[in-house]
Amino acid sequence: MKKPLSVPDLNREAKLKAFDRLLTIMDELRENCPWDKKQTLESLRHLTIEETYELSDAIIEGNLQEVKKELGDLMLHNIFYARIASELKVFDIADVLNSICDKLIERHPHVYADVVANDEETVKANWEKIKLKSGNKSVLGGVPKGLPALVKAIRIQDKARGIGFDWEKKEQVWEKVEEEMQEFKREFNAATNEPINKEKALEEFGDLLFSLVNYARFINIDPEEALERTNIKFIKRFQYLETESAKDGKQIGEMSLAEMDVYWNRAKSLGNR
């Protein structure tokens, strides 16, 4: 059963006051600001996606002040959606909050009931089983279709693992990676290094990526974060190449690869990681 909090939240009143302040400001903007009055669920959607990526950037950069700012932006969007829905007489922010509270209590029976779960894997397994009992037709039904493919692969594998459909050892997963690499290589003409069948090569490359994501999960590496860190590293090094070659009077589009490699290697030695 639920235990009392070990440390009381001494700032609870301030938090509730700040939340009430945001609700009031949202009401005032919706009624008095021409831009806010025009917004719909649909018009806010792409802005919310943008804000989510900005939060992700701040987290990867380790900029906690930006994290605070972006969390505020997303909180505003949540309030905005609920305000619009209340005007449509569908639900309001209280319904939203009570809905998530009810779901959290239902899906944490090890905290709010007598179920025992002493490790993360048991908690995740219970979560997926409860979702199926609640009417979900598939364990994978909750994976959004619009997720980027890499993130979607991570979520698919996490959910499958939650009900026990997974490899037992990371060595087995690595064997699968090597198997998929060989299958991908077999789709290429050894003499020309061109795909024999482009559709088949595309399929095998997808299998290879999926198996690499699986292996990353087994060694506790977030493949999305890993790839984004590499993206950032490449951008920094490439921009160094651009600025430093320009200082030497060179046009980047007219340089040979060997010339560009000089600046690229210099960027690496200077720690542009």
VOGU-3710 file (C-alpha; in Angstrom, 3 decimals, decimal comma):
1> mkkplsvpdl> 0,000/0,000/0,000  1,035/3,603/-0,510  3,503/4,938/2,029  3,502/8,565/3,233  6,098/10,852/1,687  9,375/10,630/3,554  9,983/14,367/3,089  7,009/16,784/3,053  6,783/19,145/0,103  7,268/22,510/1,782
11> nreaklkafd> 6,795/24,344/-1,535  3,440/22,770/-2,398  1,508/25,976/-1,754  3,848/27,988/-3,990  3,525/25,382/-6,756  -0,263/25,423/-6,608  -0,243/29,230/-6,635  2,020/29,303/-9,708  -0,221/26,781/-11,496  -3,293/28,855/-10,698
21> rlltimdelr> -1,468/31,951/-12,005  -0,801/30,206/-15,323  -4,458/29,158/-15,603  -5,526/32,754/-15,023  -3,087/34,143/-17,597  -4,247/31,557/-20,141  -7,872/32,582/-19,627  -6,950/36,260/-20,015  -4,921/35,654/-23,188  -7,627/33,502/-24,748
31> encpwdkkqt> -10,193/36,227/-24,181  -8,115/39,320/-24,962  -5,188/38,509/-27,307  -6,002/38,365/-31,057  -3,369/35,666/-31,698  -4,351/33,459/-28,773  -8,049/33,771/-29,632  -7,402/32,363/-33,124  -5,568/29,233/-32,067  -7,048/25,745/-32,440
41> leslrhltie> -5,898/22,263/-31,467  -4,647/21,832/-35,021  -2,805/25,157/-35,233  -0,926/24,482/-31,986  0,127/20,973/-32,964  3,251/21,808/-34,995  4,304/24,392/-32,410  4,107/21,770/-29,667  6,296/19,411/-31,689  8,833/22,218/-32,144
51> etyelsdaii> 8,826/22,983/-28,407  9,374/19,295/-27,619  12,458/19,202/-29,824  13,748/22,387/-28,198  13,395/20,709/-24,800  15,286/17,705/-26,161  18,102/19,977/-27,379  18,372/21,638/-23,966  18,565/18,272/-22,210  21,290/16,973/-24,541
61> egnlqevkke> 23,256/20,202/-24,098  22,916/19,921/-20,303  21,516/23,470/-20,134  19,204/23,317/-17,135  18,082/26,933/-17,444  16,918/26,199/-20,994  15,266/23,008/-19,743  13,275/25,121/-17,272  12,275/27,533/-20,040  11,211/24,800/-22,456
71> lgdlmlhnif> 9,250/22,966/-19,750  7,357/26,197/-19,210  6,576/26,441/-22,916  5,260/22,875/-22,975  3,231/23,461/-19,804  1,617/26,439/-21,508  0,703/24,257/-24,480  -0,929/21,684/-22,196  -2,983/24,400/-20,553  -3,838/25,873/-23,957
81> yariaselkv> -5,168/22,561/-25,323  -7,271/22,032/-22,198  -8,683/25,570/-22,414  -9,746/25,031/-26,039  -11,303/21,684/-25,146  -13,242/23,307/-22,306  -14,680/25,812/-24,798  -15,769/22,849/-26,911  -17,351/21,411/-23,737  -15,348/18,176/-24,072
91> fdiadvlnsi> -13,020/18,349/-21,041  -11,034/20,841/-18,987  -7,678/20,864/-17,207  -9,155/19,211/-14,104  -10,331/16,303/-16,249  -6,870/16,046/-17,802  -5,104/15,972/-14,433  -7,565/13,568/-12,826  -7,288/11,290/-15,843  -3,518/10,990/-15,561
101> cdklierhph> -3,755/10,580/-11,776  -6,247/7,733/-12,178  -4,020/6,071/-14,788  -0,901/6,333/-12,631  -2,670/4,813/-9,638  -4,093/1,985/-11,763  -0,725/1,188/-13,348  1,282/1,280/-10,119  -0,433/-1,408/-8,049  2,911/-2,045/-6,323
111> vyadvvande> 2,544/1,422/-4,786  -1,227/1,828/-4,432  -2,284/-1,811/-3,922  -0,773/-5,089/-2,737  1,174/-6,124/-5,865  4,904/-6,742/-5,308  7,425/-5,277/-7,781  10,967/-4,798/-6,551  12,700/-4,001/-9,846  12,183/-1,883/-12,957
121> etvkanweki> 11,566/-4,815/-15,310  8,694/-6,146/-13,177  7,134/-2,689/-13,044  7,301/-2,362/-16,862  5,900/-5,868/-17,361  2,982/-5,138/-15,022  2,378/-1,847/-16,840  1,962/-3,569/-20,217  -0,291/-6,298/-18,796  -2,537/-3,725/-17,142
131> klksgnksvl> -2,802/-1,803/-20,419  -3,966/-4,959/-22,206  -6,566/-5,596/-19,503  -7,737/-1,990/-19,882  -8,760/-2,595/-23,488  -5,582/-2,102/-25,505  -5,730/-4,593/-28,391  -1,967/-4,775/-28,828  1,099/-4,210/-26,680  2,413/-2,082/-29,551
141> ggvpkglpal> -0,823/-0,144/-29,975  0,442/2,755/-27,891  3,439/3,480/-30,130  2,578/6,685/-32,039  2,662/6,273/-35,820  4,253/9,677/-36,261  7,338/8,986/-34,142  10,695/9,251/-35,929  11,726/5,748/-37,007  14,693/5,491/-34,617
151> vkairiqdka> 12,639/6,507/-31,585  9,822/4,226/-32,718  12,225/1,254/-32,858  13,283/1,959/-29,263  9,673/2,138/-28,042  8,659/-1,024/-29,944  11,505/-2,986/-28,394  10,823/-1,625/-24,902  7,182/-2,632/-25,106  7,958/-6,104/-26,447
161> rgigfdwekk> 10,453/-6,593/-23,621  7,755/-5,569/-21,137  5,826/-8,789/-21,806  8,935/-10,997/-22,021  9,522/-11,050/-25,795  13,244/-10,336/-25,817  16,713/-11,815/-26,079  18,199/-13,278/-22,905  21,811/-12,095/-23,345  23,493/-9,199/-25,123
171> eqvwekveee> 25,827/-11,669/-26,852  22,809/-13,110/-28,674  21,872/-9,635/-29,853  25,388/-8,953/-31,133  25,280/-12,208/-33,105  22,068/-10,892/-34,676  23,808/-7,604/-35,543  26,594/-9,489/-37,302  24,077/-11,734/-39,083  22,139/-8,703/-40,338
181> mqefkrefna> 25,375/-7,028/-41,465  26,255/-10,069/-43,577  22,744/-10,190/-45,068  23,036/-6,495/-45,959  26,453/-7,020/-47,574  25,110/-9,921/-49,662  22,743/-7,508/-51,390  25,669/-5,761/-53,104  27,603/-6,663/-56,230  31,177/-7,359/-55,123
191> atnepinkek> 32,643/-5,895/-58,330  30,651/-2,647/-58,516  29,637/-2,269/-54,850  26,146/-1,337/-56,064  22,914/-2,848/-54,707  21,715/-5,878/-56,660  18,135/-5,151/-55,607  17,640/-1,720/-54,060  14,365/-2,629/-52,316  15,946/-5,707/-50,755
201> aleefgdllf> 19,024/-3,712/-49,718  16,723/-1,117/-48,116  14,938/-3,860/-46,181  18,194/-5,425/-44,982  19,594/-2,055/-43,925  16,456/-1,493/-41,855  16,949/-4,903/-40,207  20,562/-3,964/-39,435  19,566/-0,661/-37,834  16,837/-2,353/-35,800
211> slvnyarfin> 19,303/-4,927/-34,460  21,817/-2,178/-33,572  19,090/-0,347/-31,649  18,386/-3,616/-29,853  22,035/-4,044/-28,896  22,267/-0,437/-27,707  19,316/-1,093/-25,415  21,095/-4,104/-23,903  24,187/-2,055/-23,039  22,139/0,898/-21,728
221> idpeealert> 22,942/3,315/-24,542  20,173/5,534/-25,874  20,654/5,279/-29,667  18,698/8,482/-30,316  20,936/10,427/-27,942  24,057/8,748/-29,322  23,181/9,673/-32,909  22,252/13,236/-31,944  25,582/13,666/-30,160  27,323/12,542/-33,343
231> nikfikrfqy> 25,210/14,989/-35,373  26,247/17,835/-33,074  29,899/16,771/-33,231  29,820/16,657/-37,037  28,193/20,115/-37,236  30,843/21,654/-34,954  33,704/20,138/-36,945  32,205/21,058/-40,296  31,552/24,639/-39,222  35,168/24,862/-38,037
241> letesakdgk> 36,233/23,660/-41,486  34,083/26,388/-43,089  35,258/29,289/-40,920  38,954/28,392/-40,791  39,278/27,684/-44,517  37,543/31,003/-45,233  40,141/32,770/-43,063  42,798/31,262/-45,335  40,998/32,645/-48,388  39,680/29,314/-49,609
251> qigemslaem> 36,229/28,520/-51,048  34,891/25,361/-49,482  33,119/24,262/-52,666  36,384/24,478/-54,592  38,613/22,592/-52,138  39,736/18,995/-52,617  38,801/16,370/-50,066  42,437/16,195/-48,967  42,456/19,955/-48,312  39,240/19,752/-46,325
261> dvywnraksl> 40,593/16,824/-44,319  43,403/19,066/-43,032  40,877/21,367/-41,350  38,675/18,445/-40,278  41,588/16,741/-38,500  42,590/20,030/-36,914  39,045/20,398/-35,565  39,292/16,905/-34,069  42,651/17,686/-32,440  41,227/20,885/-30,916
271> gnr> 38,482/18,907/-29,229  35,491/19,911/-31,383  33,546/16,918/-30,157
//
